[in-house]
Amino acid sequence: ADHTISLTYAGKEIIQNSFGFKNIDVDVIPCCADTDLFNYKNITSQQKSNTKNELKIESNDFVLSYLGSVGTWYMPDEMMKFFKFLSKIKPNSKFLIITRDDPKIIYNLVKKYNIDPIKIIIKAANREDVPLLLSISQASIFFIKPVFSKKASSPTKLAEILGMGIPIICNSNVGDLDKFIAENNLGVLINDFSHKSIEHICTNLDSIIEIDKKHLRSVAIELFSLKNGSEKYYEIYQKLSYT
C-alpha cells in the first residue's frame, strides 16, 4: 500500500510496533458523524416534551439510552445488569433502547434479569429521528466485547452521542475509547463488570451527567466531524496523486 488509514491510534500502534512496520505511513482517521444532524441545538423543549409523553416518560425520570444493534460485538447482558443496578440507585430510571433489532431479544434479557418491563422502552427509528430520541436521555451507554480485533474499532455512535452533548458510559480496552474518554472528560470508563465497578459508576452518575453539553459537542466537532474527516482523506489523496 502507498498509504494506510487506521480508525484508531491503538490500531496504528499495533501495526507499526507489534508487526514491525515502523516505517510505513499510517494516518488515524476515526469514524465520523454528521455533527450538523447530531446537534442538540436543533431540538426544541417542546419536541422533547412531546417525545417523552409519547414514550410515557415522566419529566423527573432518569433516562439512560442505548443506540444501535444489540447483538454481535455488543454486550447486552452486561448493559442490562448495569441498568438493573442503576434502577436500585435511581428508582425513576428508564432504559431507552434505540434499535431496529427484534425486541424479543431485549425482552428476554429483561425477564432474565427480573427487570420491570415498564422501565424498558424500545424504539425503532429512522436516522433523522435518532437525534431527538437521544436528546431525552441524560447519559448513553454501550459496552463492546474487548477482543483483539476491537483495538481497531471506532464506534460511530460515540461521535453521534457526543454531538448531542450527552456523556458516555462505556468499557475500556476498545479502540481509542480509553484515550478519548480520559483525555477529554467525555464520561466514564468501566474496567470490568464486577458489582463493585458498576456500583461505583451508578453512585457517582450525577457528576457524570453534569459534564457541560457544549464541551461534549465541541470535542465531537474537533475529533469526529465529517468535515474534518473528509478533509484529512482529501489531503492524503492529493499527496498520493502527486507522488
Secondary structure per residue as TSV (DSSP state, phi and psi in degrees):
chain	resnum	aa	ss	phi	psi
A	1	A	-	360.0	143.5
A	2	D	-	-78.5	-24.1
A	3	H	-	-157.7	154.7
A	4	T	E	-130.8	136.4
A	5	I	E	-110.0	130.7
A	6	S	E	-112.9	140.7
A	7	L	S	-72.8	-17.9
A	8	T	-	-138.6	153.6
A	9	Y	H	-68.3	-32.9
A	10	A	H	-62.6	-40.8
A	11	G	H	-65.4	-40.9
A	12	K	H	-61.2	-43.3
A	13	E	H	-62.3	-39.9
A	14	I	I	-67.4	-43.5
A	15	I	I	-59.5	-47.5
A	16	Q	I	-79.8	-33.9
A	17	N	I	-103.2	-49.1
A	18	S	I	-69.8	-30.7
A	19	F	S	-106.4	1.7
A	20	G	S	78.2	17.4
A	21	F	-	-96.9	58.6
A	22	K	T	-67.0	-25.4
A	23	N	T	-99.0	0.8
A	24	I	S	-86.4	150.8
A	25	D	-	-76.8	121.8
A	26	V	E	-132.2	123.0
A	27	D	E	-109.5	147.6
A	28	V	E	-103.8	119.9
A	29	I	-	-131.5	105.7
A	30	P	-	-72.6	166.4
A	31	C	-	-61.1	134.1
A	32	C	-	-108.3	168.7
A	33	A	B	-133.0	157.1
A	34	D	-	-78.9	93.1
A	35	T	T	-74.3	-6.2
A	36	D	T	-76.8	-40.0
A	37	L	T	-75.3	-47.9
A	38	F	S	-87.4	81.2
A	39	N	-	-143.2	113.9
A	40	Y	G	-63.3	-20.6
A	41	K	G	-69.1	-16.9
A	42	N	G	-80.9	-11.9
A	43	I	-	-99.7	126.7
A	44	T	-	-88.7	159.4
A	45	S	H	-61.1	-36.9
A	46	Q	H	-66.5	-39.7
A	47	Q	H	-61.4	-43.9
A	48	K	H	-63.8	-42.9
A	49	S	H	-62.8	-43.7
A	50	N	H	-64.0	-40.2
A	51	T	H	-66.6	-42.0
A	52	K	H	-61.4	-42.2
A	53	N	H	-62.3	-41.8
A	54	E	H	-61.9	-38.0
A	55	L	T	-93.4	5.1
A	56	K	T	60.0	43.1
A	57	I	-	-103.6	125.1
A	58	E	-	-76.8	157.3
A	59	S	T	-62.1	-28.7
A	60	N	T	-97.9	8.1
A	61	D	-	-72.0	144.8
A	62	F	E	-93.1	120.9
A	63	V	E	-108.9	118.5
A	64	L	E	-100.1	129.7
A	65	S	E	-111.3	154.7
A	66	Y	E	-135.7	135.4
A	67	L	E	-120.8	124.9
A	68	G	S	115.6	-168.5
A	69	S	-	-64.0	147.9
A	70	V	-	-105.1	0.5
A	71	G	S	-109.5	-166.1
A	72	T	T	59.0	-100.6
A	73	W	T	-92.1	-6.7
A	74	Y	B	-90.6	166.8
A	75	M	-	-122.8	74.6
A	76	P	H	-64.1	-34.0
A	77	D	H	-60.0	-49.1
A	78	E	H	-65.5	-36.6
A	79	M	H	-67.8	-36.3
A	80	M	H	-70.4	-37.0
A	81	K	H	-61.2	-42.0
A	82	F	H	-60.6	-47.0
A	83	F	H	-65.0	-36.6
A	84	K	H	-60.0	-42.9
A	85	F	H	-69.1	-40.2
A	86	L	H	-57.2	-39.1
A	87	S	H	-63.2	-28.5
A	88	K	H	-73.6	-38.0
A	89	I	H	-74.9	-42.0
A	90	K	-	-124.6	90.8
A	91	P	T	-60.2	-18.9
A	92	N	T	-91.4	19.0
A	93	S	E	-76.2	146.2
A	94	K	E	-129.9	145.9
A	95	F	E	-112.3	107.7
A	96	L	E	-94.1	113.5
A	97	I	E	-109.6	111.6
A	98	I	E	-97.5	103.8
A	99	T	-	-156.6	156.0
A	100	R	-	-100.9	2.3
A	101	D	S	-69.3	162.5
A	102	D	-	-61.4	121.4
A	103	P	H	-58.6	-22.9
A	104	K	H	-60.4	-34.6
A	105	I	H	-58.2	-43.4
A	106	I	H	-74.1	-43.7
A	107	Y	H	-67.5	-26.7
A	108	N	H	-64.6	-38.1
A	109	L	H	-70.5	-37.8
A	110	V	H	-58.9	-43.1
A	111	K	H	-68.4	-42.2
A	112	K	H	-58.5	-39.5
A	113	Y	T	-101.2	11.3
A	114	N	T	54.3	51.5
A	115	I	-	-102.1	138.8
A	116	D	-	-62.1	117.8
A	117	P	G	-58.6	-23.4
A	118	I	G	-67.5	-18.6
A	119	K	G	-84.2	-10.4
A	120	I	E	-105.6	125.4
A	121	I	E	-121.9	118.5
A	122	I	E	-110.1	126.6
A	123	K	E	-137.9	120.1
A	124	A	-	-82.0	144.8
A	125	A	-	-149.4	146.8
A	126	N	-	-73.6	159.5
A	127	R	G	-54.3	-40.1
A	128	E	G	-67.6	-22.0
A	129	D	G	-91.1	-13.2
A	130	V	H	-63.0	-43.9
A	131	P	H	-56.3	-42.9
A	132	L	H	-62.7	-43.2
A	133	L	H	-64.6	-43.2
A	134	L	H	-61.1	-35.8
A	135	S	H	-63.5	-19.4
A	136	I	T	-89.1	2.3
A	137	S	-	-101.3	149.9
A	138	Q	S	-91.5	-21.6
A	139	A	E	-153.3	157.3
A	140	S	E	-130.6	144.1
A	141	I	E	-123.7	144.4
A	142	F	E	-155.1	133.7
A	143	F	-	-115.6	130.3
A	144	I	B	-121.3	139.0
A	145	K	-	-57.5	121.8
A	146	P	-	-82.8	58.8
A	147	V	-	-92.0	168.0
A	148	F	G	-56.0	-44.1
A	149	S	G	-61.4	-25.5
A	150	K	G	-78.2	-0.7
A	151	K	G	-62.6	-23.4
A	152	A	G	-100.5	12.6
A	153	S	-	-89.7	133.5
A	154	S	-	-129.3	92.5
A	155	P	-	-65.2	121.1
A	156	T	H	-60.8	-33.2
A	157	K	H	-61.4	-27.2
A	158	L	H	-58.6	-49.1
A	159	A	H	-65.4	-40.5
A	160	E	H	-66.1	-44.0
A	161	I	H	-65.5	-44.2
A	162	L	H	-64.4	-34.7
A	163	G	H	-60.3	-26.3
A	164	M	T	-88.7	4.0
A	165	G	T	71.7	29.5
A	166	I	-	-109.9	129.6
A	167	P	-	-70.5	156.2
A	168	I	E	-108.6	141.0
A	169	I	E	-117.4	115.1
A	170	C	E	-147.2	172.4
A	171	N	E	-98.7	159.4
A	172	S	S	-82.5	174.9
A	173	N	S	65.4	32.4
A	174	V	S	-130.4	117.8
A	175	G	T	50.6	-131.5
A	176	D	T	-104.9	20.3
A	177	L	H	-59.0	-42.8
A	178	D	H	-58.0	-46.2
A	179	K	H	-63.6	-52.1
A	180	F	H	-67.3	-44.1
A	181	I	H	-64.8	-46.5
A	182	A	H	-69.6	-43.2
A	183	E	H	-75.3	-23.4
A	184	N	H	-120.2	2.9
A	185	N	T	53.0	64.9
A	186	L	-	-103.2	-3.7
A	187	G	E	153.2	-133.1
A	188	V	E	-143.7	144.0
A	189	L	E	-104.3	140.5
A	190	I	E	-107.9	126.9
A	191	N	S	-86.8	-25.5
A	192	D	-	-150.0	173.6
A	193	F	-	-109.0	32.0
A	194	S	-	-72.0	159.9
A	195	H	H	-56.3	-41.9
A	196	K	H	-62.5	-44.3
A	197	S	H	-66.1	-43.5
A	198	I	H	-64.5	-43.0
A	199	E	H	-60.5	-41.3
A	200	H	H	-61.3	-45.4
A	201	I	H	-67.5	-45.1
A	202	C	H	-63.6	-38.9
A	203	T	H	-74.8	-17.1
A	204	N	T	-111.6	18.0
A	205	L	H	-66.8	-30.3
A	206	D	H	-60.4	-36.2
A	207	S	H	-70.0	-29.1
A	208	I	H	-71.3	-43.5
A	209	I	H	-75.7	-5.7
A	210	E	T	-87.4	-3.2
A	211	I	S	-59.4	133.2
A	212	D	-	-61.8	129.5
A	213	K	H	-61.7	-38.5
A	214	K	H	-62.7	-39.4
A	215	H	H	-62.6	-47.5
A	216	L	H	-61.3	-42.0
A	217	R	H	-68.6	-38.9
A	218	S	H	-62.9	-36.4
A	219	V	H	-66.9	-40.9
A	220	A	H	-58.6	-43.4
A	221	I	H	-67.9	-42.5
A	222	E	H	-66.6	-42.0
A	223	L	H	-98.6	-29.1
A	224	F	H	-131.0	13.3
A	225	S	B	-73.7	146.7
A	226	L	H	-59.3	-36.7
A	227	K	H	-60.4	-50.6
A	228	N	H	-65.7	-41.3
A	229	G	H	-62.9	-44.9
A	230	S	H	-68.5	-33.9
A	231	E	H	-65.5	-38.3
A	232	K	H	-64.9	-43.0
A	233	Y	H	-61.8	-43.5
A	234	Y	H	-61.3	-41.8
A	235	E	H	-60.3	-39.9
A	236	I	H	-69.0	-43.2
A	237	Y	H	-60.8	-41.7
A	238	Q	H	-63.7	-42.7
A	239	K	H	-61.8	-43.5
A	240	L	H	-68.7	-33.4
A	241	S	H	-70.4	-16.4
A	242	Y	T	-106.9	10.0
A	243	T	-	-110.4	360.0
